[in-house]
Amino acid sequence: MALKNINPTKTQAWQKLTNHFNDHKDITIKELYKDVNRKAHFSLEFEDLLVDFSKNRITKETLDLLVELAKEVDLKDAIEKQFSGEVINVTEGRAVLHTALRSNSEEPVFMDGKNIKPQIQAALRKIRSFSNKVISGKWKGYTGKSITDIVNIGIGGSDLGPDMVVESLQYYKNQLTTHFVSNIDGDHVSEVMKKLNPETTLFVIVSKTFTTQETITNAETLKNWFLKSATIFDIPKHFVAVSTNLEAVDNFGIDKSNVFPMWNWVGGRFSLWSAVGLSISLSVGFDNYRALLDGAEEMDIHFRSEDFDKNIPVVLALLSIWYNNFYKAETEAVLPYSQYLKKLPDYLQQAIMESNGKGVDRNGDQIDYQTGTIVWGSTGTNMQHAFMQLVHQGTKLIPTDFIGYKESLYGLTDHHKKLMANYYGQMEALAFGKSKEEVHLELKFAGNEDKISQLLPFKIFEGNRPSNAILFDKLTPRSLGKLIALYEHKIYTQGILWNIYSYDQFGVELGKELAKKLLNKQS
Ligand code: F6P
């Protein structure tokens, strides 16, 4: 059974939310904070994760009505359909089963009458055994030397996920150096090539379709470069592929035994949990890769089983809808207070915007309400010295997610104390601001009485700017898996509420087609 088609704006809950918004839209976080128990009432804890969403323009009634909306569009049914392998990606005729890739449970998931779990386990065993051989140095290049460098060749979901995770897990990295080549811009591959020795480099070509112009062009360039020093008989020792398109992989000259499987029921931007994550396993070892999957699975179980008002991805999705559809906020910022997570905003841009940037609903009708939010961000504290001025004092409402860790990895406590003071300080400033009276007093005490009337308006922070504190104990492969899965489920929840299909991406096609036509004209 397909997903239900319910226009959210025609539901009773939406009507109630509209009335509620009209009555409460001027509410301030400062007023709401008069409730001394607010933090406790608007925080959710799940294992090593604490999400404090008390600094939002919501009351208990807002949350109840948003939950009512989720129930009225039958989110529960949609979640079950995803996990059980129904064809919820209707426009492409596919199931969506990235959750099955990380599942440790015995529960079978059937595709065309066949349980897919055994093939997932087999792929994981192949990833483990290959990673172990390369990392231990047993896998030799064509001159008998061990591998020192990995090059992941892919783009979009075949690049952003592995690249972001390898960067985020730098602390857990082994001796191998991992490079990522994605852009069709030849300067990208040229810069990477400069750093490589063909004798000790392993190329991992990742492309679900194995037809993507960028990936195939980069792979051909690297193969030709490799063949300047080696012969075609050496290719099996240096080139492996991750793809569904076995014929194209074979035509490229890759040995059958060097092909890692991909499946149509895994979307590109949700694929780092499949063999697309091979460079992750090579970079941090299979056990850490498995821990990443385990963390994601923990979030899957939470998402699938928890009541909506205690369900972290659901609550974050509902808050985002509240701002996007009622306050008409257009963007959201993701602000990790960890330098390791500097690539997370880029990764989330594809995950969120390729999924929910849709203007047609599940009936095929044009939508007259806002869908996909624009997501952007950067790491704290660097961004405090860049774009935060606009978030604090600009004219736009920008809900923010602050991602932080209680413990630092290298244990430089002085640094970490300062980092976290900034993490909390920013959220407090956004929520509570600085009033006219406070600024007045401040200027007076600073002996600037003569300048008060001139400076006063510029120094006021109106506050009332919402934020969520997403706080983990520590950055580990497991907690990272949980964080990524949290955003994946937030995406799906929003897609269901907006009555759109989150798992297709036809919007990327036209530009590609036109580029091909232009190229053919030129040649
Ligand atoms: O540009 C869109 C897209 O199809 C993404 O969804 C996908 O992640 C990327 O291209 C790469 O596709 P492939 O893995 O088939 O090379």
Boltz pocket constraint, residues with backbone or C-beta under 6 A from the ligand:
constraints:
  - pocket:
      binder: B
      contacts: [[A, 155], [A, 156], [A, 157], [A, 158], [A, 206], [A, 207], [A, 208], [A, 209], [A, 210], [A, 211], [A, 212], [A, 215], [A, 268], [A, 269], [A, 354], [A, 505], [A, 508]]
      max_distance: 6.0
